Amino acid sequence: MQNLKLLRDAGVRDAKIASLFQMRVPVVQSPGLRKAVDEVKELGFDPLKWTFVMALVAKVILSEPKWNAKVDALKSWGWSKELIDAAFKRHPRCMLASVDKINAVLSFWVNRLGWNSLDLAMFPVVFGYSLEKRIVPRASVDKSLEREREREGGPLSAGAAGALLQDQSLCRYNLAVMQSSLLTVG
C-alpha cells in the first residue's frame, strides 16, 4: 500500500497504476520503486503519460549493472549520456533490449547500411524490432530507395530510413514508388 500511495503522490493516475498490476513484472511491489520513481521524474517524464509507466518498468526490472552494461554498449557506438537519456525518453522500452541486441542493431545500422549510429537515437523503438524479420528486409528497401534517390540527386536521410523502419504503410508506399520508378526507367 505504501508504493501505491507513492505512485499516487507522484501524480500517476489510477488507470496507469492498475495497468502496472496487470503486468507480469511486479513493479508496484518492488522495494526499489521509490528510487525508480525519483529517477524517472528527474529525467523529466510526465506521470500522466504512458511513457512514465514504461520508464518505471524499465528502471525497476533492470538491475544497476544491467542498466550500466546497456549504457556502456550505447556509449561504445558514440552515444553520449544525454543522447541515451533522450532515446530512453522517446521510447523507454529501448533499454529492455539486451546488450547483444543493441550491438547487433547498431552494427547492422553502421557497418552494413553505412549510417551514423547517432541517428538511431531518433528511432529507439527499432531496438525492439526483429533484426531478421523487420529491420533487414525494410533496410534493403531503404538502400534501394537510397540508390534511386542518389541517381535523382538526393540521398535518403537516416531520419527517413528510421521512419521507414517504423512505419509499415510508409514502407509499402516507398516500395510502390521505387517499383514505379524502376518501371519507367526500363
C-alpha positions in Angstrom: 0.0 0.0 0.0 2.9 2.3 0.6 4.1 2.0 -3.0 0.5 2.7 -4.2 0.5 5.9 -2.2 3.9 6.7 -3.6 2.6 6.4 -7.2 -0.5 8.5 -6.5 1.6 11.2 -4.7 3.9 11.2 -7.8 0.8 12.0 -9.9 0.3 8.7 -11.6 -3.4 8.1 -12.4 -5.3 5.1 -11.1 -5.7 3.7 -14.6 -2.0 3.6 -15.1 -1.4 2.2 -11.6 -4.0 -0.6 -12.4 -2.0 -1.4 -15.6 1.1 -1.9 -13.5 -0.8 -4.6 -11.5 -1.6 -6.4 -14.8 2.0 -6.7 -15.9 4.0 -9.9 -15.3 6.6 -7.8 -13.6 5.7 -7.0 -10.0 6.5 -3.2 -10.4 4.2 -2.0 -7.6 5.5 -4.5 -5.1 9.2 -3.6 -5.9 11.3 -2.4 -2.9 13.2 -0.2 -5.4 10.1 1.7 -6.6 10.8 4.9 -4.8 14.3 5.1 -6.3 12.8 4.3 -9.8 10.1 7.0 -9.4 12.7 9.6 -8.4 15.0 8.7 -11.3 12.1 8.7 -13.9 10.8 12.1 -12.6 14.3 13.5 -12.6 14.6 12.6 -16.3 11.5 14.7 -16.9 8.9 12.0 -17.6 5.3 13.2 -17.1 3.5 10.9 -14.6 0.3 11.4 -16.6 1.7 9.7 -19.7 2.2 6.1 -20.5 5.9 6.6 -21.1 6.3 7.3 -17.4 4.9 3.9 -16.6 7.1 2.2 -19.2 10.1 4.0 -17.8 9.3 2.8 -14.3 9.0 -0.8 -15.6 12.5 -0.5 -17.2 14.0 1.1 -14.2 12.5 -1.5 -11.8 13.3 -4.7 -13.7 16.8 -3.7 -14.8 19.5 -4.1 -12.1 22.0 -1.3 -12.0 24.8 -3.5 -13.5 22.5 -4.5 -16.4 21.4 -0.8 -17.0 25.1 0.2 -17.0 26.0 -2.5 -19.4 23.4 -1.2 -21.9 24.6 2.4 -21.4 28.2 1.2 -22.0 27.2 -0.6 -25.1 25.5 2.5 -26.5 28.5 4.7 -25.5 30.8 2.3 -27.4 28.8 3.4 -30.5 29.4 7.0 -29.8 26.2 7.9 -27.9 26.5 10.4 -25.0 24.6 10.1 -21.7 22.3 12.9 -23.0 21.6 11.1 -26.2 20.9 7.9 -24.3 18.5 9.8 -21.9 16.8 11.3 -24.9 16.3 7.9 -26.6 15.0 6.5 -23.3 12.5 9.4 -23.0 11.4 8.8 -26.6 10.9 5.1 -26.1 11.6 3.7 -22.6 11.4 0.1 -23.8 14.6 0.5 -25.8 16.6 -0.2 -22.6 14.8 -3.5 -22.3 16.7 -4.8 -25.4 19.7 -7.0 -24.5 23.2 -5.7 -24.9 23.6 -8.2 -27.7 20.5 -6.9 -29.5 21.7 -3.3 -29.1 25.1 -4.2 -30.6 23.5 -6.2 -33.4 21.1 -3.5 -34.4 23.8 -0.8 -34.3 26.3 -3.0 -36.1 23.8 -3.5 -38.9 22.9 0.2 -39.0 26.5 1.4 -39.1 28.5 -1.4 -40.8 26.0 -2.8 -43.2 24.0 0.3 -44.1 26.7 2.9 -43.6 24.6 5.2 -41.5 25.5 7.2 -38.4 24.8 5.4 -35.1 23.7 8.6 -33.5 20.8 8.9 -36.0 19.2 5.8 -34.4 18.6 7.7 -31.2 15.7 9.4 -33.0 14.1 5.9 -33.5 14.9 3.9 -30.4 11.8 1.8 -31.0 13.9 0.0 -33.6 15.8 -1.8 -30.8 12.6 -3.8 -30.1 12.2 -4.9 -33.7 13.3 -8.3 -35.0 16.6 -7.8 -37.0 15.8 -10.7 -39.4 12.0 -10.2 -39.8 11.7 -6.4 -39.9 14.9 -4.4 -39.9 16.9 -6.2 -42.6 14.0 -6.5 -45.1 13.0 -2.9 -44.7 16.5 -1.6 -44.7 17.0 -3.4 -48.1 14.1 -1.4 -49.4 15.8 1.7 -47.9 19.1 1.0 -49.6 17.3 0.5 -53.0 15.5 3.8 -52.4 18.7 5.5 -51.4 20.4 4.4 -54.7 17.4 5.5 -56.7 17.3 8.9 -54.9 21.1 9.4 -55.4 20.6 9.0 -59.1 17.9 11.7 -58.9 20.2 13.9 -56.9 19.2 13.5 -53.3 20.3 10.8 -50.8 17.9 9.1 -48.4 18.5 10.6 -45.0 18.9 8.3 -42.0 15.9 10.1 -40.5 13.8 8.9 -43.4 15.3 5.5 -43.1 14.4 5.3 -39.4 10.9 6.4 -40.2 10.7 3.7 -42.9 11.8 1.1 -40.5 9.0 2.1 -38.1 6.1 2.6 -40.5 4.8 -0.3 -42.5 2.5 1.8 -44.6 5.4 4.1 -45.4 7.4 1.1 -46.4 4.6 -0.1 -48.7 4.3 3.4 -50.2 8.1 3.7 -50.8 8.3 0.2 -52.3 5.5 1.2 -54.7 7.3 4.4 -55.6 10.5 2.5 -56.2 8.8 -0.1 -58.3 7.1 2.5 -60.5 10.3 4.5 -60.9 12.1 1.3 -62.0 9.3 0.5 -64.5 9.6 4.0 -66.1 13.4 3.8 -66.3 13.3 0.4 -68.0 
